[in-house]
């Protein structure tokens, strides 16, 4: 036991050093321009962006709390925010691969079963995508005539983006709730899959799908909970959508809040369907495409970097603090077990 404790301490220290190395790499490469922009930003703009970034995380915490309330009644808004920070940190450290695992791991620490955590994550994604589609549809209706005159080709792209996002939402709901689909997959496997090892994997997956179905049914029983989750996601997305206007209003006199709100809502639905050219991230490319004709290249890039700070860097840095707290507790416990 004592020997194992020593090895755990060593492994935790190695893990900490590796993650610090990855963080240094990201700060030197992906985040350098963002931090440079922060230095050149007016204090009131920076405070406003910081406030909207934290407001987003607060509403995120509210939404997560409502999502897992049926599985863990003592789960708080603060716990929900910590879940978001923790996931954001591992999203960057693992290049996106460990986001879901980090979210499930945090749920597990709060006494939520893995299957229930998967259900909560699925509903979390559904609510987020639904909020994005809601804003995109409303803004498309509001600015349809303007788009028809100035950017008619954009209308079809926005509609395609909305439809594809809706398709993703519907697919997630069907996979989460449909017993008929699950039975169909089982009947197909019983008839055509004869390899015993593969059948064992399918049986284990079926048990997880069963648990996921149970978890989603628990959440969907309460219509008021669903409404709260949806509204909190509208609020959290809206907090980020207000950032471009805050960043650009003083540099562009004719700028309209609702227009910038519409442009960023279109950016979110389009960035998922447009491939990224020349290695530029799809979101960055669409953002520049949307705002550059309105505000110019310099101002658009500046606002993009500040938006990235609020949506990308800020939750990552807060997640690093959560990670350090977790590692500190783990190392302290292992030191107590060591001779």
C-alpha positions in Angstrom: 0.0 0.0 0.0 2.8 2.4 0.9 4.7 1.5 -2.2 1.7 2.1 -4.3 1.3 5.5 -2.6 4.8 6.4 -3.6 4.2 5.5 -7.2 0.9 7.5 -7.2 2.8 10.6 -5.9 5.4 10.2 -8.7 2.8 9.7 -11.4 0.8 12.7 -10.2 3.9 14.9 -10.3 4.8 13.6 -13.8 1.2 14.3 -14.9 1.4 17.8 -13.5 4.7 18.5 -15.3 3.4 17.2 -18.6 0.3 19.3 -18.4 2.3 22.4 -17.5 4.4 21.7 -20.6 1.3 21.5 -22.8 0.0 24.7 -21.2 3.3 26.5 -21.9 3.0 25.3 -25.5 -0.5 26.6 -25.9 0.3 30.0 -24.3 3.3 30.5 -26.5 1.6 29.5 -29.7 -2.2 29.6 -29.7 -2.8 32.3 -27.0 0.1 34.7 -27.5 -1.9 37.0 -29.8 -4.9 37.0 -27.4 -2.8 38.1 -24.5 -1.1 40.8 -26.6 -4.6 42.1 -27.5 -5.6 42.2 -23.9 -2.7 44.5 -23.1 -3.8 46.9 -25.8 -7.5 46.9 -24.9 -9.2 49.7 -23.0 -9.9 48.8 -19.4 -13.7 49.3 -19.6 -13.9 47.1 -22.7 -11.8 44.4 -21.1 -13.9 44.5 -17.9 -17.1 44.2 -20.0 -15.7 41.2 -21.9 -14.5 39.6 -18.7 -18.0 40.1 -17.1 -19.8 38.6 -20.1 -17.4 35.6 -20.1 -18.1 35.0 -16.4 -21.9 35.6 -17.0 -21.8 32.9 -19.6 -20.2 30.5 -17.2 -22.7 31.4 -14.5 -25.7 30.5 -16.8 -23.7 27.4 -17.8 -23.5 26.4 -14.2 -27.3 27.1 -13.8 -28.1 24.9 -16.8 -25.8 22.0 -15.7 -27.3 22.1 -12.2 -30.8 21.8 -13.6 -29.7 19.0 -16.0 -28.2 16.8 -13.2 -30.7 17.8 -10.4 -32.7 14.5 -10.9 -29.5 12.5 -10.3 -27.8 14.6 -7.6 -30.2 17.0 -5.7 -27.3 18.6 -3.8 -25.5 19.6 -7.0 -25.0 23.4 -6.9 -24.6 26.2 -9.5 -21.0 26.5 -8.4 -20.5 22.8 -9.1 -22.0 23.3 -12.5 -19.5 26.1 -13.2 -16.6 24.0 -11.9 -17.8 21.2 -14.3 -17.6 23.7 -17.2 -14.2 25.0 -16.2 -12.8 21.4 -15.8 -14.1 20.3 -19.2 -12.8 23.5 -20.9 -9.3 22.8 -19.4 -9.2 19.2 -20.6 -10.7 20.2 -24.0 -7.5 22.1 -24.7 -5.0 19.9 -22.9 -6.3 16.8 -24.7 -6.9 18.6 -28.1 -10.6 18.0 -27.7 -10.5 14.2 -27.1 -10.9 14.3 -23.3 -13.8 16.8 -23.0 -16.5 14.3 -22.4 -14.4 12.2 -20.2 -13.5 15.2 -18.0 -17.1 16.1 -17.7 -18.1 12.6 -16.7 -15.2 12.4 -14.2 -16.3 15.5 -12.5 -19.9 14.2 -12.3 -18.6 11.0 -10.8 -16.8 12.9 -8.1 -20.1 14.4 -7.2 -21.7 11.0 -6.9 -23.4 10.8 -10.3 -23.2 7.5 -12.2 -21.5 7.3 -15.5 -24.7 6.4 -17.4 -26.5 9.4 -15.8 -23.5 11.6 -16.6 -23.7 10.5 -20.3 -27.4 11.4 -20.3 -26.7 14.8 -18.7 -23.9 15.5 -21.3 -26.3 14.5 -24.2 -29.0 16.8 -22.9 -26.4 19.6 -22.3 -25.4 19.3 -26.0 -29.0 19.2 -27.2 -29.9 22.4 -25.2 -26.8 24.3 -26.4 -27.4 23.5 -30.0 -31.1 24.3 -29.7 -30.3 27.7 -28.3 -27.9 28.4 -31.2 -30.6 27.4 -33.7 -33.2 29.5 -32.0 -31.1 32.7 -32.3 -30.1 31.9 -35.9 -33.8 31.3 -37.0 -35.0 34.5 -35.2 -32.2 36.6 -36.7 -32.7 35.1 -40.2 -36.4 36.2 -40.1 -35.4 39.6 -38.7 -32.7 40.3 -41.2 -33.9 38.3 -44.2 -34.7 41.4 -46.4 -31.3 42.9 -45.6 -29.5 39.7 -46.4 -31.5 39.3 -49.6 -30.2 42.7 -50.8 -26.6 42.7 -49.6 -25.6 39.0 -49.3 -28.2 36.8 -51.0 -25.9 33.7 -51.3 -25.5 33.8 -47.5 -29.1 32.9 -46.9 -28.9 29.4 -48.4 -25.7 28.7 -46.3 -27.4 29.9 -43.1 -30.4 27.7 -43.8 -28.2 24.7 -44.5 -26.3 25.3 -41.2 -29.6 25.6 -39.3 -30.9 22.3 -40.9 -27.7 20.4 -40.2 -27.7 21.6 -36.6 -31.4 20.6 -36.3 -30.5 17.2 -37.8 -27.8 16.7 -35.1 -30.3 17.7 -32.4 -33.0 15.3 -33.7 -30.4 12.5 -33.9 -29.3 13.0 -30.3 -32.8 13.0 -29.1 -33.7 9.8 -31.0 -30.6 8.0 -29.9 -31.3 9.1 -26.3 -35.0 8.2 -26.2 -36.0 5.7 -28.8 -36.4 2.2 -27.5 -37.5 1.1 -31.0 -34.1 2.1 -32.4 -32.4 0.2 -29.7 -34.5 -2.9 -30.3 -33.9 -2.6 -34.0 -30.1 -2.6 -33.4 -30.4 -5.7 -31.1 -32.5 -7.6 -33.7 -30.0 -6.8 -36.4 -27.0 -7.9 -34.2 -28.8 -11.1 -33.2 -29.4 -12.0 -36.8 -26.1 -10.9 -38.5 -23.4 -10.7 -35.8 -22.0 -14.1 -34.9 -18.6 -13.2 -33.5 -18.8 -13.8 -29.8 -16.2 -11.1 -28.9 -18.0 -8.6 -31.0 -21.3 -9.6 -29.4 -19.9 -9.0 -25.9 -18.9 -5.5 -26.9 -22.4 -4.9 -28.4 -24.0 -6.2 -25.2 -21.9 -3.9 -23.0 -22.8 -1.0 -25.3 -26.4 -1.9 -25.1 -26.3 -1.8 -21.3 -24.9 1.7 -21.5 -27.5 2.8 -24.0 -30.2 1.4 -21.7 -28.8 3.4 -18.8 -28.6 6.5 -21.1 -32.2 6.0 -22.1 -33.2 5.7 -18.4 -31.2 8.9 -17.5 -32.8 10.9 -20.3 -36.3 9.7 -19.4 -35.7 10.9 -15.8 -34.8 14.4 -17.1 -37.6 14.6 -19.7 -40.3 13.7 -17.1 -40.2 17.3 -15.7 -41.3 19.8 -18.4 -40.4 22.8 -16.2 -36.8 21.4 -15.9 -36.5 21.2 -19.7 -37.8 24.8 -20.0 -35.3 26.0 -17.4 -32.4 24.3 -19.1 -33.4 25.7 -22.5 -33.8 29.3 -21.1 -30.4 29.1 -19.3 -28.8 28.0 -22.5 -30.4 31.0 -24.3 -29.0 33.3 -21.7 -25.5 31.8 -21.7 -25.3 31.9 -25.5 -26.6 35.4 -25.4 -23.8 36.5 -23.1 -21.2 35.5 -25.6 -23.2 37.0 -28.5 -23.1 40.4 -26.9 -19.2 40.5 -26.9 -18.6 41.6 -30.5 -20.8 44.7 -30.0 -19.0 45.6 -26.8 -15.6 45.3 -28.6 -16.6 47.2 -31.8 -19.0 49.9 -30.7 -16.5 52.6 -30.0 -14.5 51.9 -33.2 -17.6 51.8 -35.5 -20.1 54.6 -34.9 -22.9 53.1 -37.1 -22.8 49.7 -35.5 -26.1 48.2 -34.4 -26.3 45.9 -31.4 -28.9 43.6 -32.9 -27.0 43.4 -36.2 -23.8 42.2 -34.5 -25.9 39.8 -32.4 -27.4 38.4 -35.7 -24.0 38.1 -37.3 -22.4 36.2 -34.5 -25.5 33.9 -34.3 -25.0 33.1 -38.1 -21.3 32.6 -37.4 -22.0 29.8 -34.9 -24.3 27.9 -37.2 -22.0 28.3 -40.3 -18.7 27.5 -38.6 -19.9 23.9 -38.2 -20.5 23.3 -42.0 -17.8 25.4 -43.7 -14.4 23.7 -44.0 -11.5 25.8 -42.7 -9.3 27.1 -45.5 -5.5 27.4 -45.3 -5.4 26.0 -41.7 -7.5 28.8 -40.3 -10.1 27.7 -37.8 -13.6 27.5 -39.3 -15.1 29.8 -36.6 -12.3 32.4 -37.1 -12.8 32.3 -40.9 -16.6 32.7 -40.7 -16.3 35.5 -38.1 -13.9 37.4 -40.3 -16.2 36.8 -43.3 -19.2 38.1 -41.4 -17.7 41.2 -39.6 -14.9 42.4 -41.9 -17.1 44.2 -44.5 -18.9 46.0 -41.6 -16.0 47.0 -39.3 -12.7 46.5 -41.2 -10.0 44.0 -40.9 -8.1 45.5 -37.9 -11.2 46.0 -35.7 -12.6 42.6 -36.7 -9.4 40.7 -35.7 -9.2 42.6 -32.5 -12.8 41.7 -31.5 -12.2 38.1 -32.6 -9.2 37.8 -30.2 -11.3 39.3 -27.3 -14.1 36.9 -28.1 -11.6 34.0 -28.1 -10.4 35.2 -24.7 -13.9 35.1 -23.2 -15.0 31.8 -24.8 -11.7 29.9 -25.0 -8.9 31.2 -22.7 -10.9 32.4 -19.7 -12.7 29.0 -19.0 -9.4 27.2 -19.7 -7.5 29.3 -17.1 -10.3 28.9 -14.5 -10.3 25.1 -15.3 -6.5 25.1 -14.6 -7.2 26.4 -11.1 -9.8 23.6 -10.6 -7.2 21.1 -11.9 -4.5 22.4 -9.5 -7.0 22.1 -6.6 -7.8 18.5 -7.5 -4.1 17.6 -8.0 -3.2 19.2 -4.7 -5.9 17.2 -2.8 -4.7 14.0 -4.6 -1.0 14.5 -3.8 -1.8 15.5 -0.2 -3.8 12.3 0.3 -1.1 10.2 -1.2 1.6 11.8 1.0 -0.5 10.9 4.0 -0.6 7.3 2.8 3.2 7.2 2.2 5.6 6.3 5.0 
